[in-house]
Amino acid sequence: MPANDNLEEQAAEIAKALKAKRRSDQKLENQLIGEGDVVPLAELIDLEEALTRFVFISDGSFIGDLNSPNFVTSKQDWVNAMLASSDEVPSKRNVSQFDVVQISKLWLFSPERKTVQTHSFKAGGPVFINDPQGRPALNSWRMPCREDNPSDWEARIQIFLEHINFLFDSQAPRFLDWLAHIEQQPEILPHTAWLHISRSFGLGRNWVASVLVRLWKGNVAANVDLPALLNSGYNGHLSRKILAIVDEIREGGGEARWRHAEKMKSLITEETRVINPKYGRQSIEYNSCRWLMFSNHIAAIPIDQGDRRFEVVYTEKEPKEAQYYIALYKALEDPLFIRSVGHYLRMRDIKDFNPGQKASMTDAKQQAIEVSLSDFDEYARLIAEHWPSDLIDVKDIKAIFSGYEDNGRPTAAQHHSLHRANIRRYLKRVKVSEREAVTVYVIREHEKWNGRRPFELKTELDRLQDIKHKINSREKLDLYVSDKESLGEKFIETPSE
């Protein structure tokens, strides 16, 4: 290999590594900014300021700071932080002398001290609220300051609007409405999340995340590892958040595809959320967190045909020239640019935005749905459309899905496929012989069959038994799909009422 070619390869590898390092550093910076300032500085304060500013939280003996509502500390840590603040008070031993007493101690013993039972979060709510359990609470929400907007804000936001249009194409106006709704009505949780899928890396989606964490500093969960969040059960990262950003998600194929499906739906729409930090006490918050997800895979998350929650955008665009991204990140360093974007979103007309409206069925979403479908979905569809009875027992289901009879429960992936095909389990096991009872699923006429007794279901199941010894259930289904007459007309109609 020529020496020059070797040097070029080395230079390319170095450039690639540096680019990955910059992106990693920026994601970490976004995460820290999104959390807001969490470490208080030692200060000199007097008792009057302390009484105005601090709140005693009786559950766990914590201290809340109205100047930094996202910061809650233990009483002892707060006392230590306030050691520099003291005052002279008349001595109890000698009225002509004075004792030096810590402001923290004077505050703790003052009858004017503000006290609540717990702390919580309710976007758009007042300083003091009742948490979802009705307990008096300190609300850690504060409205972002949107004062001192530059007079040329319309010119400053053009680079932001241009980039959103570049990423979202025809869906850009709807995405901007969604962002503006966060700014204008943070207390109203919409029923939709956004998934942006790109075939290419380096489009500048991380720049959008960088803008949003600065726009709602302290209230954005950036760089969320969604699978880890769903697996661990620790969700402290979501506390006090009105937006969560997932930089890359791919749930994979097979059974793993649907393992988190229901949990993900709950994350988007649940009204309240128990916050379970890895270290610290649990709390309960009102859920105001929207979700913005980025991926480079069309099979990023499982989406079924009846989905109402995910707005999906897919682009095959390639990154623009380097100068374009230099201009983007230069704007990011300008505080007036962030103020301008905030002012624009606050002023944007969103009267036609309906937070309760279901997500649109775009071509991109339909493609994602088709990729999400598995062999289990196809077999469940065939069962729903062609199985020659309203009932099917679990052995037949397992044989159709797996190729062999098995009286065990369907796997999670198989269960989701049955659910999407509207095939539901009968509440009781049905005794089919002296020694055997099976689980039965209702394919059609759910209300009718769920109102029947188990022995009546056995009668219907017996109608299929005379051909079971000839072929297995998967072959039987395939045969019935291809030629219903081959199994006999007696299997086409179910027993009369």
C-alpha positions in Angstrom: 0.0 0.0 0.0 1.4 3.4 -0.9 2.5 5.6 2.0 0.2 8.4 1.1 -2.9 6.1 1.1 -1.9 4.9 4.5 -1.6 8.4 5.8 -5.0 9.3 4.4 -6.6 6.3 6.1 -5.1 7.3 9.4 -6.2 10.8 9.0 -9.8 9.6 8.2 -9.8 7.4 11.3 -8.6 10.3 13.5 -11.2 12.6 12.1 -13.9 10.0 12.7 -12.8 9.5 16.3 -12.7 13.2 16.9 -16.2 13.6 15.5 -17.5 10.8 17.7 -15.8 12.4 20.7 -17.3 15.8 20.0 -20.8 14.2 19.7 -20.4 12.3 22.9 -19.2 15.4 24.8 -22.1 17.4 23.4 -24.7 14.7 24.5 -23.2 14.8 28.0 -23.3 18.6 28.0 -27.0 18.5 26.9 -27.8 16.1 29.7 -26.2 18.3 32.3 -28.0 21.5 31.0 -31.3 19.6 30.8 -31.0 18.8 34.5 -30.3 22.4 35.4 -28.2 23.6 38.3 -28.3 21.0 41.1 -25.4 22.1 43.4 -26.0 25.2 45.6 -23.2 27.5 46.5 -22.3 28.5 50.0 -24.0 31.9 50.7 -24.3 34.6 53.4 -28.0 35.1 54.2 -30.0 36.5 57.0 -33.0 35.1 58.7 -35.5 37.2 56.8 -34.1 35.9 53.5 -34.1 32.3 54.8 -37.8 32.6 55.8 -38.7 33.9 52.4 -36.7 31.5 50.4 -36.5 28.1 52.0 -39.2 25.4 52.7 -39.1 22.6 55.1 -40.2 19.2 53.7 -41.3 17.0 56.5 -41.3 13.7 54.6 -37.6 12.8 55.0 -36.6 16.1 56.5 -35.5 17.8 53.3 -35.1 21.5 52.5 -36.4 23.1 49.3 -35.1 26.3 47.8 -37.6 28.6 46.0 -34.7 30.1 44.1 -33.7 26.6 42.8 -36.9 24.5 43.0 -35.2 21.6 41.2 -32.8 21.3 44.1 -34.0 19.5 47.2 -31.4 18.6 49.9 -31.3 16.8 53.2 -31.6 18.9 56.3 -28.0 18.1 57.4 -26.5 18.9 54.1 -28.4 22.2 54.0 -27.2 23.1 57.5 -23.7 22.4 56.5 -24.0 24.6 53.4 -25.4 27.4 55.5 -22.6 27.4 58.2 -21.2 30.7 56.9 -24.5 32.5 57.8 -25.0 33.4 61.4 -26.5 36.2 63.6 -26.3 37.6 67.1 -29.2 37.0 69.4 -29.7 37.9 73.1 -28.1 35.4 75.3 -30.4 33.2 77.5 -27.7 33.1 80.1 -27.0 36.8 80.3 -29.4 39.3 78.8 -26.6 41.9 78.5 -24.7 39.6 76.1 -25.3 38.2 72.7 -24.7 34.7 71.4 -23.7 33.8 67.8 -26.3 31.4 66.4 -26.4 29.8 62.9 -29.1 31.2 60.6 -30.1 27.6 59.8 -30.9 26.9 63.5 -32.9 30.2 63.8 -34.8 29.2 60.7 -35.5 25.7 61.8 -37.0 26.9 65.1 -38.9 29.8 63.7 -42.8 29.6 63.7 -42.7 31.5 60.5 -40.9 28.8 58.6 -42.6 27.5 55.5 -43.5 23.8 55.8 -45.0 21.2 53.4 -45.3 17.5 53.6 -43.5 16.5 50.4 -42.3 17.8 47.1 -43.8 17.1 43.7 -43.9 18.5 40.1 -46.8 20.0 38.2 -45.9 21.9 35.1 -47.7 25.2 34.9 -48.8 24.9 38.6 -48.2 27.4 41.5 -45.4 27.2 44.0 -47.4 25.2 46.5 -49.7 22.4 45.3 -51.2 19.1 46.5 -49.4 16.1 45.1 -51.4 13.3 43.3 -52.1 11.8 46.7 -53.5 15.1 48.1 -50.5 15.9 50.3 -49.3 19.6 50.6 -46.2 19.8 48.4 -43.6 22.1 47.1 -43.9 22.3 43.3 -40.4 22.2 41.6 -41.8 23.7 38.4 -40.9 27.3 37.4 -41.9 29.0 34.2 -38.9 29.8 32.0 -38.1 33.5 31.8 -38.9 35.0 28.4 -38.0 38.6 29.1 -35.6 40.9 27.2 -36.3 39.4 23.8 -34.1 40.9 21.1 -35.8 43.2 18.6 -34.4 41.1 15.7 -35.7 37.8 17.0 -37.5 37.0 13.7 -34.2 37.2 11.8 -32.4 35.1 14.5 -34.8 32.2 14.4 -34.6 31.6 10.6 -31.7 29.2 11.0 -33.8 27.2 13.5 -36.8 27.1 11.2 -34.7 26.2 8.2 -33.1 23.2 10.0 -36.5 22.0 11.3 -37.8 22.1 7.8 -34.7 20.2 6.6 -35.3 17.4 9.1 -39.1 17.2 9.1 -40.1 18.3 5.6 -43.9 18.4 5.3 -44.4 17.5 9.0 -42.3 20.5 10.2 -45.4 22.8 10.9 -47.0 20.1 13.0 -43.8 19.4 14.9 -43.3 23.1 15.5 -46.9 23.3 16.9 -46.0 20.4 19.2 -43.0 22.3 20.5 -44.9 25.5 20.9 -47.6 23.6 22.9 -44.8 22.6 25.4 -43.9 26.3 25.8 -47.4 27.7 26.0 -49.3 24.9 27.8 -46.8 22.7 29.6 -49.5 21.5 32.0 -51.5 19.8 29.2 -49.9 16.5 28.1 -50.6 15.6 24.5 -51.3 12.0 23.5 -48.5 11.9 21.0 -44.7 11.5 20.8 -42.4 12.1 17.9 -40.1 9.5 16.3 -37.6 10.8 13.7 -35.9 8.2 11.6 -33.0 9.0 9.3 -31.1 6.8 7.0 -28.0 8.9 7.4 -25.9 10.0 10.4 -24.8 13.5 11.0 -27.9 15.4 9.9 -27.9 17.7 12.9 -30.6 16.2 15.1 -28.4 16.5 18.1 -28.3 20.2 17.4 -32.1 20.3 17.9 -31.6 18.6 21.2 -29.0 21.1 22.2 -31.4 24.0 21.4 -34.3 22.4 23.4 -32.2 21.6 26.6 -31.1 25.3 26.6 -34.6 26.5 26.0 -36.1 24.6 28.9 -33.1 24.4 31.1 -33.6 22.0 34.0 -36.7 20.5 32.6 -35.4 18.3 29.8 -34.2 14.7 30.1 -31.5 14.5 27.4 -29.7 11.5 26.1 -32.2 9.1 27.7 -31.3 5.4 27.4 -34.9 4.2 27.0 -34.3 0.4 27.1 -32.2 0.8 30.2 -34.9 3.0 31.8 -37.6 0.4 31.1 -35.5 -2.5 32.2 -34.2 -1.0 35.5 -37.3 0.7 36.9 -35.2 3.6 38.0 -36.7 6.7 36.5 -35.2 9.6 38.5 -34.0 11.0 35.1 -37.6 11.9 34.3 -38.3 13.9 37.4 -39.4 17.5 36.8 -39.2 17.0 33.0 -41.5 18.4 30.3 -39.5 16.8 27.5 -37.4 13.6 27.2 -35.1 13.1 24.2 -33.9 9.7 23.1 -30.8 10.1 20.9 -30.8 6.5 19.5 -33.3 3.7 20.0 -33.6 0.3 18.4 -35.7 -2.3 20.1 -34.5 -5.0 17.7 -36.4 -7.9 16.2 -38.1 -11.1 17.4 -39.6 -11.3 20.9 -37.5 -8.4 22.1 -39.4 -6.2 19.7 -42.5 -6.1 21.9 -41.2 -6.6 25.4 -41.4 -2.8 26.2 -44.4 -1.9 24.0 -47.0 -1.4 26.7 -44.5 0.3 29.1 -43.6 2.8 26.3 -47.3 3.6 25.7 -47.7 4.2 29.5 -44.7 6.5 29.6 -46.3 8.8 27.1 -49.9 9.1 28.5 -49.9 8.2 32.2 -51.4 11.1 34.2 -49.1 10.7 37.2 -45.7 9.0 37.7 -44.0 7.5 40.7 -40.4 8.8 40.6 -38.0 6.1 41.7 -34.5 7.4 41.8 -31.6 4.9 42.1 -30.5 6.8 45.2 -33.0 8.7 47.3 -36.7 8.7 48.3 -39.6 8.1 46.0 -42.0 10.9 45.1 -45.1 11.2 43.0 -45.4 13.8 40.2 -48.0 14.9 37.6 -46.7 13.6 34.3 -46.0 16.5 31.9 -43.2 14.8 29.9 -43.3 14.6 26.1 -41.1 12.3 24.1 -38.8 13.1 21.1 -37.0 10.0 19.8 -34.3 9.8 17.1 -33.2 6.7 15.3 -31.4 5.5 12.2 -33.5 2.3 12.0 -37.0 2.0 10.6 -37.6 -0.8 13.1 -36.7 1.6 16.0 -39.8 0.7 18.1 -42.7 -1.6 17.7 -45.7 0.1 16.3 -49.0 -1.7 15.5 -51.7 -0.8 13.0 -54.0 0.7 15.6 -51.4 2.9 17.2 -52.6 6.4 18.2 -49.4 7.7 19.9 -46.4 7.9 17.6 -45.9 10.6 15.0 -43.3 9.1 12.6 -41.0 11.0 10.2 -38.5 9.2 7.9 -35.9 11.0 5.8 -33.3 9.7 3.3 -31.5 13.1 3.1 -27.8 13.3 3.3 -25.9 15.8 5.6 -25.3 19.3 4.3 -22.0 20.9 3.8 -19.7 21.6 6.8 -20.2 25.3 6.7 -24.0 24.8 7.3 -23.3 23.0 10.6 -20.6 25.5 11.6 -23.3 28.2 11.4 -25.7 26.1 13.4 -23.3 25.6 16.3 -22.3 29.2 16.2 -25.9 30.2 16.8 -26.1 27.7 19.6 -23.5 29.7 21.6 -25.6 32.9 21.3 -28.0 33.4 24.3 -30.0 35.8 22.2 -30.7 33.0 19.7 -32.1 30.8 22.4 -34.3 33.6 23.7 -35.5 34.2 20.2 -36.5 30.6 19.7 -38.4 30.7 23.1 -40.2 33.9 22.1 -41.1 32.4 18.7 -42.6 29.3 20.3 -44.5 31.3 22.9 -46.0 33.6 20.2 -46.7 30.9 17.6 -50.4 30.4 16.8 -51.4 26.9 17.8 -55.2 27.4 18.0 -55.6 24.4 15.6 -53.4 22.1 17.7 -55.4 19.4 19.4 -53.4 17.7 22.2 -55.9 14.9 22.4 -55.7 14.1 18.6 -54.3 10.7 17.6 -51.1 10.5 15.6 -51.3 10.8 11.8 -50.9 7.7 9.6 -48.1 8.9 7.3 -46.3 6.8 4.7 -43.3 6.7 7.1 -45.5 5.4 9.9 -47.1 2.7 7.7 -43.6 1.6 6.7 -42.6 1.4 10.4 -45.7 -0.6 11.1 -45.0 -3.1 8.3 -41.5 -3.6 9.6 -42.8 -4.1 13.1 -45.0 -7.0 12.0 -43.6 -10.5 12.7 -44.5 -14.0 11.6 -46.6 -14.2 14.7 -48.7 -11.3 13.5 -49.3 -13.0 10.1 -50.4 -16.2 11.7 -52.6 -14.4 14.2 -54.2 -12.6 11.2 -54.8 -15.9 9.4 -56.3 -17.4 12.6 -58.7 -14.4 12.9 -59.7 -14.5 9.3 -59.8 -18.2 8.5 -59.9 -20.5 11.6 -63.1 -22.6 11.1 -64.4 -21.9 14.6 -64.8 -19.0 17.0 -62.6 -20.8 19.5 -59.1 -22.2 19.5 -57.2 -23.8 22.3 -53.7 -22.9 23.4 -52.2 -26.1 21.9 -53.4 -25.2 18.4 -52.1 -21.6 18.9 -48.7 -22.9 19.9 -48.6 -25.4 17.1 -49.5 -22.7 14.6 -46.9 -20.2 15.9 -44.1 -22.7 16.7 -44.8 -25.8 14.6 -45.4 -28.1 17.6 -48.1 -28.6 20.2 -47.5 -27.0 23.6 -50.0 -26.4 26.4 -47.8 -23.6 27.9 -48.8 -19.9 27.8 -48.0 -17.9 24.6 -44.8 -15.9 24.8 -45.0 -12.1 25.2 -44.5 -11.6 21.5 -47.2 -14.2 20.7 -49.5 -12.6 23.2 -49.1 -9.2 21.6 -49.8 -10.7 18.1 -53.0 -12.3 19.4 -54.0 -9.1 21.1 -53.5 -7.1 17.9 -55.7 -9.6 16.0 -58.4 -9.2 18.7 -58.0 -12.8 19.9 -58.8 -12.9 23.6 -58.4 -15.5 26.3 -61.5 -17.1 27.8 -61.5 -16.4 31.5 -61.6 -20.1 32.7 -59.8 -23.2 31.6 -62.0 -25.7 29.8 -62.0 -29.4 30.7 -61.7 -31.4 27.5 -61.2 -34.8 29.2 -61.2 -36.4 32.6 -57.6 -35.5 33.2 -57.0 -32.5 31.0 -58.1 -28.8 31.0 -56.9 -26.3 28.5 -56.7 -22.6 28.0 -59.1 -21.4 25.3 -59.0 -18.2 23.2 -62.0 -16.5 21.6 -61.5 -15.4 18.0 -64.8 -13.9 17.2 -68.1 -13.2 19.0 -66.3 -12.4 22.2 -69.4 -11.3 24.2 -71.4 -14.4 23.2 -68.7 -16.9 24.1 -67.6 -15.2 27.3 -71.2 -15.5 28.5 -71.2 -19.3 28.0 -70.2 -22.0 30.4 -67.0 -24.1 29.9 -68.8 -27.3 28.9 -70.5 -25.4 26.0 -67.0 -24.3 24.8 -65.9 -28.0 24.9 -68.7 -28.9 22.6 -67.5 -26.4 20.0 -63.9 -27.5 20.4 -64.9 -31.2 19.8 -66.1 -30.2 16.3 -62.4 -29.9 15.3 -61.1 -33.1 16.8 -61.9 -35.6 14.0 -59.1 -34.2 11.7 -56.5 -33.5 14.3 -55.0 -37.0 14.0 -54.4 -36.4 10.3 -52.5 -33.1 10.2 -51.1 -30.6 12.7 -52.7 -27.3 13.4 -50.4 -25.2 11.2 -50.9 -27.4 8.2 -54.7 -27.4 9.0 -54.7 -23.6 9.0 -52.7 -23.4 5.8 -55.0 -25.9 4.1 -58.1 -24.1 5.2 -56.8 -20.7 4.0 -56.0 -22.2 0.5 -59.2 -24.3 0.2 -62.0 -24.1 2.7 -63.9 -26.9 1.0 -61.2 -29.4 1.8 -62.0 -29.4 5.4 -65.7 -29.8 4.9 -68.7 -27.4 5.1 -69.4 -28.4 8.7 -66.5 -26.3 9.9 -67.6 -23.1 8.2 -70.6 -22.3 10.4 -70.6 -22.3 14.2 -73.4 -23.8 16.2 -76.6 -21.8 16.3 -77.8 -20.0 19.4 
